[in-house]
Amino acid sequence: MPRGKKEPGNQIAGGYPPPPAQVAVYADVIGPAKTVDLLLAFGGAEMAIPKSPSKNSMLAHVIGIENARKLSENAHRLPKRVPLAKKWLTQSLAMQGLPVAQIARTLRTSDVSVRKWLKA
């Protein structure tokens, strides 16, 4: 297949691109849309997931209390540091309909990088 072309069946629920390995566990547990929210809020930082998440926690505010509980049940599968996954986030935000400039501002990167990641 020529470089830059996507195979039609190479997507997950909701049309999201397949997540990279470091993000796959999050997407499996809470779904790709909430994974995007989680990565945007916590990406790049260490995050200790409580055994019993509070409805008032920042995690619950970002992904919902039920999804926070799901992550808590799967905490042993999660990396200590939440990944940045900028390429996957770029592709996911574009799939949601965000324009290149807005994606670049959201991810604090250049529009050149966003275009490069969208071609990949």
C-alpha positions, -999 to 999 in steps of 0.1 A, spaced: 0 0 0 14 34 -9 28 55 20 2 79 35 -28 59 24 -50 44 50 -67 10 47 -105 13 50 -109 -12 79 -80 2 99 -102 20 125 -118 13 158 -152 22 173 -165 55 163 -140 58 134 -111 65 157 -76 54 144 -61 24 161 -43 35 192 -6 28 197 4 2 223 9 27 251 -27 41 246 -45 8 237 -52 -2 273 -69 31 280 -90 29 248 -99 -7 256 -111 2 291 -128 36 287 -132 39 249 -113 61 224 -133 93 230 -127 94 267 -91 84 261 -87 115 241 -101 136 270 -78 118 295 -47 123 274 -54 160 269 -59 165 306 -32 143 321 -8 133 292 29 135 301 24 134 338 25 106 364 -9 97 376 -18 75 406 -52 61 401 -70 56 434 -85 23 444 -118 40 450 -121 71 429 -142 100 443 -168 117 422 -151 150 431 -117 140 417 -102 156 387 -101 122 370 -139 118 375 -146 153 362 -126 146 330 -138 110 321 -168 104 345 -170 85 377 -179 52 360 -148 54 337 -126 64 366 -138 32 384 -131 12 353 -95 26 352 -91 19 389 -101 -18 383 -74 -19 355 -47 2 372 -23 -27 372 -23 -26 333 -17 11 331 17 28 328 27 51 357 30 81 334 1 90 311 14 90 275 13 121 253 5 101 221 4 133 200 2 116 167 -28 95 178 -44 125 194 -39 145 162 -56 118 141 -84 115 167 -91 152 169 -91 155 131 -116 126 130 -137 146 154 -137 174 129 -112 199 144 -93 220 120 -55 218 118 -49 251 135 -71 242 164 -54 208 168 -20 225 168 -31 249 195 -47 222 216 -16 200 215 8 229 218 27 220 186 31 234 151 6 231 123 35 216 103 37 187 128 -1 182 127 -1 180 89 28 155 90 10 133 116 -22 134 95 -4 122 64 12 93 83 
